[in-house]
Amino acid sequence: GDSVTQMEGPVTLSEEAFLTINCTYTATGYPSLFWYVQYPGEGLQLLLKATKADDKGSNKGFEATYRKETTSFHLEKGSVQVSDSAVYFCALSGGNFNKFYFGSGTKLNVKP
Amino acid sequence: GAVVSQHPSRVICKSGTSVKIECRSLDFQATTMFWYRQFPKQSLMLMATSNEGSKATYEQGVEKDKFLINHASLTLSTLTVTSAHPEDSSFYICSANRGLETQYFGPGTRLLVL
């Protein structure tokens, strides 16, 4: 079945460091891929998405490219800030944006 | 952007009582809503798919008599945790589809059963 695997955390970085959070997926057909962010005590917020191969989703300095050949959707940011500290979830969904399958989440801690 | 709300945001109840959580799509109609459960420091687990005007579809291992779902209108779905026990304590999150766009997630409801 469909599934998402993302790197375990926590990831601890200093401010302005480069961030990569790996995400790979298994799916039948052609899923859409997402990154969601969850700040402490809050629900999920959509960070970015890509709906087809080679698409690049980007938002707030974060970006991820849908790589069909490696079944990956790694999240990157060139310079993280303390305010980026949160839990990041990679997810996939079938063509009708119905069921979502989430990765286990990666906690990011950014220190000043 | 689309907004999905949940009420209450936090609830504490005694063991054996029932708790109802509401999920509303505030500026769009959602024929399908989803209920997730998130355990501490873990990912979201899909519990059920709520379809307006019909019975909910539950994921394997989720007790339908324990977690009652009612999708009474195109903007409201409710999850009732019946005869709650401490192991039901969790963070419950709903989401809603707007047409063929992505899902929008509610802010979550934290349930603590004493």
Interface residues (C-beta under 8 A of the other chain):
Chain A: S32 F34 Y36 E42 G43 L44 Q45 L46 K49 F89 S93 N96 F97 N98 K99 F100 Y101 F102 G103 S104 G105 K107
Chain B: Q6 T32 F34 K41 Q42 S43 L44 L46 T49 I93 S95 N97 L100 E101 T102 Q103 Y104 F105 G106 P107 G108
